Amino acid sequence: MKHEESPANEDQPGALWEPGEEAAKGSGTPFRNEVNELYAHEQAGRHLGSLLTDLGERNLYDAAAQCNRCGYCETSCPTYMLTGRETISARGRNQFVRMLIEGSARNTGAAEESLSTCLLCGACSSACYAKVATPDIVLEGRRALTGYGDNFFARAAINTLLNAPRLFAFWLRLAYLAKRTGLPRLAAKMGLYDFIGMPGLAEAEGSVDEAPLRFASEILAEDPELKSENRKEINWGYFAPCGPNFLFTGVALATARVLKAHAGAGILIENQCCGLMAHNYGRLDDAREFARRNIARWEELRERHGDFAIIADCSSCAAFMKSYEQLFTADHEWRPRARAFAAAVKDILEFLPPDRDWKADLAALERAGTVTYHDSCRACHGQGIRQEPRAVLRKLAGRRYKELPESDWCCGGAGAYAFTQPDLSRQVLDRKLRNIASVQASTVVVGGTSCLAQIGAGLRSAYPSARAVHYSVFLDEVSKK
């Protein structure tokens, strides 16, 4: 079968597929799952062998085929709601991946835009009756794109984080020192980032308000209360994600203080990066190595201390660690170990019990003003965490707490999305900022560090009377110890 370019109306619903279309390359027989036209056999190492979905373990084609094109996802998909384009809707992306596997896509050139504009927020999966794993399906499609994850910065960052974390910290300090000089801001104003073809760097520099020269893991390692050798029985171990560790160090320090005050004895795990960046940029072997090292470290500590909860204070990292098993579906040794590790992971948003007697410092609460809560995508859609943080916030803030309209609408941060898709990201953020302004919030509580950077930058620009604050920081400021 000869596949022609899509007609001009390719973005209309239904224009990407034709019911009954047969297999690729004119075979005359229906598509079979052992055929894969999305990527060559020699590229299989860049892809997951199977996906763990709500309907069971599925290969990529069967996972995408679970989408029956009902359209319930479309009103929850930010990119579709902003543009009305079928190709950048959740069901459009699922069908695109399915057709690329079959070899039946009529415009394969549109695949990169369709896949690269997805926020990976998971709102579509929450709305879907079959819970189709669209973010995982999209990532599998991205990994088939030529050069994906092979740009210099992604490769250097991942390799250095994995094999030379101290060197990574050294280079990061140099970057932060440069930021303090104001040179990056000057370069952005002069258009140098555009000149070298990397306009996203200007967006990245502008969104970063903090530039710490000491990182959280270094500071917390000096706390005798968090040293493993000083503890016998513990309730929790703090896993320092890269965002709180290297950028928002105040978040990590606040998390440790809140845990010590409200959750009993705990330790610093002294972990490596969770591997999310490697996973999202097609470097699965690196992601597995990050996971193995973290799992082995947890097993070592569990041998010494017994069972304890692994606490992360970035919802994206917590959600990814809960999915570690999916990295090892074909590995009989590591799969059960990854499953056990994942079962111990808790987001700080869900770990602190809402039913405890939370009391607020009235002076701190007065300074906080009207409080609202933004659902980080990987908390509400990725982990199903919605009520626990709200219950705590309502107890602390009382009548000062106001529910945010469209609280689970993505903020447009989505990791590096704000830098790779600045126009769409800005439109998504604008909707979030309008909702924040509608409740006249003074404090916007969030659970993800990407959200903290994105919403914080947006508020500083458009609504400076309000601030974004991490859940741990808010509890540390407002709750009585």
Residue pairs with C-beta under 8 A, 6 or more apart in sequence:
1 21
1 22
1 23
1 24
1 25
1 26
1 104
2 26
3 103
3 104
3 105
3 106
3 108
4 106
5 106
5 107
5 109
6 15
6 16
6 106
6 107
6 110
7 15
9 15
10 16
10 86
10 87
10 106
10 107
10 110
11 84
11 85
11 86
11 87
12 86
13 71
13 86
14 86
15 86
16 86
16 87
16 92
16 95
16 96
16 99
16 105
16 106
17 95
17 98
17 99
17 104
18 104
21 102
21 104
22 28
22 29
22 30
22 31
22 104
23 29
23 30
23 31
23 32
23 35
23 102
23 103
23 104
24 31
24 35
24 37
24 102
24 103
24 104
25 37
25 103
31 61
31 101
31 102
31 104
33 59
33 61
33 62
35 101
35 102
36 60
36 61
36 101
37 100
37 101
37 102
37 103
38 60
38 97
38 100
38 101
38 140
38 141
38 144
39 46
39 47
39 143
39 144
43 144
45 284
45 285
46 143
46 144
46 282
46 284
47 60
47 140
47 143
47 144
47 284
48 60
48 136
48 140
48 284
48 326
48 327
48 329
49 59
49 329
49 330
50 57
50 58
50 59
50 60
50 326
50 329
50 330
51 57
51 58
51 59
51 60
51 63
51 133
51 136
51 137
51 140
51 326
52 323
52 325
52 326
52 329
53 63
53 66
53 131
53 132
53 133
54 130
54 131
54 133
55 66
55 130
55 131
57 329
58 66
60 97
60 101
60 137
60 140
61 98
61 101
63 132
63 133
63 136
63 137
64 94
64 95
64 97
64 98
64 101
64 132
64 137
65 98
66 130
66 132
67 90
67 91
67 94
67 95
67 98
67 128
67 130
67 132
67 134
68 130
69 91
69 95
70 91
70 129
71 91
72 127
72 128
72 129
73 89
73 90
73 91
73 123
73 124
73 125
73 127
73 128
73 132
73 134
74 80
74 81
74 89
74 90
74 91
75 81
75 127
76 90
76 123
76 124
76 126
76 127
77 89
77 90
77 123
77 124
78 119
78 121
78 123
78 409
78 410
78 412
78 428
78 431
79 85
79 88
79 89
79 117
79 118
79 119
79 424
79 428
80 86
80 88
80 89
80 90
80 92
82 424
82 427
82 428
82 431
85 92
86 92
87 93
87 96
87 110
87 113
87 114
88 113
88 114
88 117
88 118
90 124
90 128
90 132
90 134
91 124
92 114
93 114
93 115
93 118
93 134
93 137
93 138
93 141
94 132
94 134
94 137
96 105
96 110
96 111
96 114
96 115
96 141
97 115
97 137
97 138
97 140
97 141
99 105
100 108
100 111
100 141
100 144
105 111
111 141
111 145
112 145
115 138
115 141
115 142
115 145
116 142
116 145
116 420
116 421
117 421
117 424
118 134
118 135
118 138
119 377
119 410
119 412
119 414
119 417
119 428
120 135
120 138
120 139
120 280
120 377
120 414
120 415
120 417
121 135
121 377
121 381
121 410
121 414
122 134
122 135
122 377
122 378
122 381
122 382
123 377
123 381
123 408
123 409
123 410
124 132
124 134
125 131
125 132
125 133
125 134
125 135
125 381
126 380
126 381
126 408
128 134
136 326
139 279
139 280
142 148
142 282
143 149
143 282
143 284
148 281
148 282
149 155
149 281
149 282
149 283
150 282
154 277
154 281
154 283
155 283
157 168
157 277
158 277
158 278
158 281
158 283
158 286
159 286
160 167
160 168
160 171
161 168
161 242
161 272
161 273
161 277
161 290
162 272
162 273
162 278
162 286
162 289
162 290
165 272
165 273
169 215
169 246
172 215
172 246
173 213
176 211
176 212
176 213
177 211
177 213
178 184
179 185
179 205
179 208
179 211
180 211
184 201
184 205
185 205
185 206
187 193
187 202
188 201
188 202
188 205
188 206
193 199
193 200
193 201
193 202
194 202
199 422
200 416
200 419
200 420
200 422
201 419
203 418
203 419
203 422
204 416
204 418
204 419
206 457
207 418
207 453
207 454
207 456
207 457
208 247
208 453
209 453
209 456
209 457
209 460
210 247
210 248
210 249
210 250
212 246
212 247
212 249
214 249
215 245
215 246
215 249
216 240
216 244
216 245
216 246
216 249
216 251
216 252
216 253
217 240
217 245
217 252
217 268
217 270
219 249
219 253
220 226
220 238
220 240
220 252
220 253
220 256
220 268
221 227
221 268
221 270
223 256
223 268
224 230
225 260
225 265
226 238
226 256
226 266
226 267
226 268
227 267
227 268
228 267
228 268
228 301
228 304
228 305
231 265
231 266
231 267
231 305
232 305
233 265
233 305
233 306
234 264
234 265
234 266
234 267
234 305
234 306
234 308
235 263
235 264
235 265
235 266
235 308
235 309
236 259
236 263
236 264
236 266
236 267
236 308
236 309
236 310
236 311
236 346
236 351
237 266
237 267
237 268
237 269
237 298
237 301
237 305
237 308
237 309
237 310
237 311
238 252
238 255
238 256
238 259
238 266
238 267
238 268
238 269
238 311
239 269
239 271
239 274
239 294
239 310
239 311
239 312
239 317
239 321
239 345
240 252
240 268
240 269
240 271
241 273
241 274
241 312
241 313
241 314
241 316
241 317
241 318
241 449
242 273
242 274
242 277
242 314
242 317
243 251
243 314
243 317
243 448
243 449
243 450
243 452
244 251
244 252
244 255
244 313
244 314
244 449
244 470
245 252
247 449
247 453
248 449
248 452
248 470
250 473
251 313
251 449
251 452
251 470
251 472
251 473
252 313
254 470
254 472
254 473
254 475
254 476
254 477
255 311
255 313
255 348
255 472
256 268
257 476
258 348
258 352
258 472
258 475
258 476
258 479
259 266
259 311
259 348
260 266
261 479
261 481
262 352
262 356
262 475
262 479
263 351
263 352
266 308
266 311
267 301
267 305
269 297
269 298
269 301
269 310
270 297
271 294
271 297
272 290
272 293
272 294
272 297
273 290
274 290
274 291
274 294
274 312
274 317
274 320
274 321
275 286
275 287
275 288
275 289
275 290
275 291
275 294
275 320
276 287
276 316
276 317
276 320
276 415
277 415
278 284
278 286
278 287
278 290
279 287
279 320
279 327
280 415
284 327
287 327
288 327
288 328
288 334
291 324
291 327
291 328
291 334
291 338
291 341
292 334
294 321
294 341
295 324
295 334
295 337
295 338
295 341
298 310
298 341
298 344
299 337
299 341
301 308
302 308
307 344
308 344
309 344
309 345
309 346
309 351
310 321
310 341
310 344
310 345
310 346
311 346
311 347
311 348
311 351
312 318
312 321
312 345
312 346
312 347
312 348
313 347
313 348
313 447
313 470
313 471
313 472
314 447
314 448
314 449
314 450
315 347
315 349
315 376
315 377
315 378
315 379
315 382
315 383
315 385
315 447
315 448
316 376
316 378
316 382
316 415
316 448
316 449
316 450
318 345
318 346
318 347
318 348
318 378
318 379
318 383
319 347
319 378
319 379
319 382
319 383
320 378
321 341
321 342
321 345
322 342
322 345
322 382
322 383
323 342
324 338
324 339
324 341
324 342
325 335
325 338
325 339
325 342
327 338
328 334
328 335
328 337
328 338
329 335
347 379
347 383
347 385
347 447
348 447
348 471
348 472
349 379
349 385
349 388
349 389
349 447
349 471
350 383
350 385
350 388
350 389
352 388
352 392
352 475
354 387
354 388
354 391
354 392
354 395
355 391
358 392
358 395
358 396
358 479
359 396
359 479
359 480
360 396
360 397
360 398
360 478
360 479
360 480
361 477
361 478
361 479
361 480
364 477
364 478
365 396
365 397
365 400
365 478
368 397
368 400
368 442
368 443
368 474
368 477
368 478
369 400
369 441
369 442
369 443
370 400
370 402
370 439
370 440
370 441
370 442
370 443
371 393
371 397
371 400
371 401
371 402
371 441
371 442
371 443
371 445
371 474
372 401
372 402
372 403
372 404
372 407
372 436
372 439
372 441
372 443
372 444
372 445
373 389
373 390
373 393
373 401
373 403
373 404
373 407
373 444
373 445
373 446
374 404
374 407
374 411
374 432
374 436
374 444
374 445
374 446
374 451
374 455
374 468
375 386
375 407
375 408
375 447
376 446
376 447
376 448
376 450
376 451
377 408
377 410
377 414
377 448
378 448
379 385
379 386
379 389
379 447
379 448
380 386
380 408
381 408
385 447
386 408
389 445
389 447
389 471
392 475
393 401
393 445
393 474
394 401
396 475
396 478
396 479
397 478
402 439
402 441
403 439
404 435
404 436
404 439
404 441
404 444
405 435
405 438
405 439
406 431
406 432
406 435
407 435
409 428
409 431
409 432
409 435
410 428
410 432
411 428
411 429
411 432
411 451
411 454
411 455
411 458
412 418
412 424
412 425
412 426
412 427
412 428
412 429
412 432
412 454
413 425
413 429
413 448
413 450
413 451
413 453
413 454
413 455
414 425
414 450
415 450
417 424
417 425
418 425
418 429
418 453
418 454
425 454
429 454
429 455
429 458
430 458
432 455
432 458
433 455
433 458
433 459
433 462
433 463
436 444
436 455
436 459
436 463
436 466
437 463
441 466
442 465
442 466
442 467
443 466
443 467
443 469
443 474
444 455
444 459
444 466
444 467
444 468
444 469
445 469
445 470
445 471
445 474
446 452
446 455
446 468
446 469
446 470
446 471
447 470
447 471
449 470
451 468
452 468
452 469
452 470
455 468
456 467
456 468
459 466
459 467
459 468
469 477
